[in-house]
Amino acid sequence: MSFLRLFICVVGVYSMFLLWAIAQERLAVPFPSIDGSPDARFKSALFIGTCQSAASTISSLIYLLVRRKPGQSFLSLIGLEAEHSASKSNGVANGVGQNGNHVDHHKKGSSFTERTKALIKVYFQCSLLITLAAPFGFAALAHISYPTMVLGKSCKLVPVMIMNVLLYRRKFAPHKYLVVFMVTVGITMFMGFSNEGSSKKHKVGGDSELTKNGLLGMTYLLINLALDGAINSTQDEIFAKYKVNGQQMMFFINLTSTVITSVLSVLPLPNIPVIHPSNSSKSELKIVLDFIKLHPSVRTPLAQFALTGSLGQLFIFETLQHFGSLTLVMITLTRKLFTMILSVVVYNHKLTLGQWGGAAVVFAGIGVEAWVKRRDVHAKRVMQEKEKAKIKIL
């Protein structure tokens, strides 16, 4: 049963996110119009975010309802009521607990309200960061190739370590500096060799991604990664402090994100670079609807992006819950490698020998990190087993 569950999780993560990656790259390419006007790119990162967060909200709620325990309240189901509070309330009747002591309902309700308010507040903070991060990732695709994007997104450790060293003077294990060095060298190789062996036309135009546009794309990607780091740390805080599970977090963060992006979409926003790049006085929603009317072919990748992204998140949380973060890291690492290869095949990217070498260096560096984690986890388990054996002897 455990092997079957793992097999389903691996197939789910691979299939959903490989299809998601194809849709994401397609959304960054110009779409043909039905009135003969020039092809145009779909620029509404806010609407793309709304589609995915709305689909993720629905899928996570369905998942929670399917896995609902008998007698579990709805508030407990979605994580607004702590499990221990719900169980304790079953033993309380007419203000008297199971041990005969009087229970102060007002105090209990007050603490519940405080917890709920604090939890919703931190969900809102996380959703706001996600709303800001997504447009930078989408904007980066206008300046760098998708394989470069995949490599960059595989390297969240780099900006996190750099910021920790510069701001907090924190020290890391020696192998982490090796990983950062390998990843940095690999990405530099991948971008620098992008015009190697190109046609004369490309050489004249400077096809290398170490150009002004390429560096702008990498800047957007770094901002996206920095915001992702803040999102990850906020999610860790939610897990540790409020004891919610992954699907509960997925539901509320996506619900809050949908509300935020929907409100922004109906407001007549000024021109905000990256987030709302438009000089029109129309709302984001009106611009999107007009674009879809003229470019109906955008509907399919939009729906594919939202649906596969939402289902992929469910498989990720299922893997994390039953098999741990180490297994998930190995799955996502190999998935990103296959995503890059699939992008090359589907969209006919021409990678040079130098770029393949750079990709190999990046994934080798990430592989070192995964191997060390696996070794440490194994050593920790061995120590725990030894401690248990000692206790049994005593």
C-alpha positions, 0 to 999 in steps of 0.5 A: 500500500505504501509503495502504491501510494508513493507511485501514485504521488510520483506519477501525479507530481510528474504528470501535473507539473510537466503539463503545468510547465508546458502551459506556463511557457506557452502563456509567455509566447505571443498569441494570434488574433482573430482580426488580423492584428499582430500577435500579442503576449498575454501580460496579465500575471494577476489574472493567471494567479487568480485562475490558479489560486481559485482552482487550488482553493476548490481542489483543496476544499474537495480534498479536505471534505473527502478526507473529513473525519466523522464528527469533525466540525467544519472549522476544525476541518479547515484549520481555524479550530485547533484539533485539541480544542475540538476534542476537548469540547466534546467532553464539555457539557453545560459548562462542566468538564469531564473532571467536574471542573467549571469551564469558562466558555467566554475565555475559550471563545476569546482565545479561539478568536485571537488564534483565528485572527492571528492565523488569518493575518499570517495567511494574508501576509503569505498570500500578499507575498505570493501575489507580488512574487508571481508577476516577477516570475512571469515577467522573467520569461519575457527576457530569458528562456524557459530552461534558464528559468527552470535552472534558476528556480531550482536554486532557491538555496543561493539567495537564501544563503547570501542574504543570511551571510550578508545580513545575519553573519550566519555560518553554514556547513562547508558543503552548502558553500560548494553547492552555491558555487556549483549552482552559480557557475552552472547558471553562468555557463548556461547563460554565457554559452547560449550563443555558442554555435548559433547562426550568424544572424544570432551572433550579430544580434547577440543571442547570449542571455548575458545581455541587458535583457537577459540580466533584467530577466535574471533580476526579475527571477532573483526578486521572485526567488527572494519573495519565495524565500519569505513565503517559505519561511512564513509557511514554516512559521504557520506549520510550527505555531498553528499546527495546521496541515498542508491541505488546510494551508493550501486552502486558506492561502489560495482562498486569500490570494484569490480574494486579493487578486480579484479585488486588484483585477476589478480596480482601475490600477495605474501603470505598475511595472511587472505587476500591472504593465498597462497604460490603459485606464481599464481594469485588469479584468476588462483588459483580460476579457478584451484580450481573450475575445481577440485571442481565444487560443489563450483559453486552453493554456490558461485552463491547463495551467490552473488545473494542473497547478492545483492538482500538482499541489495536492500531490506535493502535500500528499507526498510531504505528509506521508513520505517526508521532505527528503523524498519530496526533494528527490522527486521535485529535483528530477521533475525539474530536470525532466521539465527542462528536457521537455521544454527543449523537445516541445518548444525546440530550444537549441541548447549548446554543449556548453549549456548542457554542461552548465545544466549538469553542473547545476543539477550536480550541485543540487544532487550534492545537497540532496545526498548530504540531507539523505545521509544526515537523515539516515544517521539521525534515524540510526541514532534514534534506533540506538536510543530506543534499544538502550531504553528497552534494555533498561 
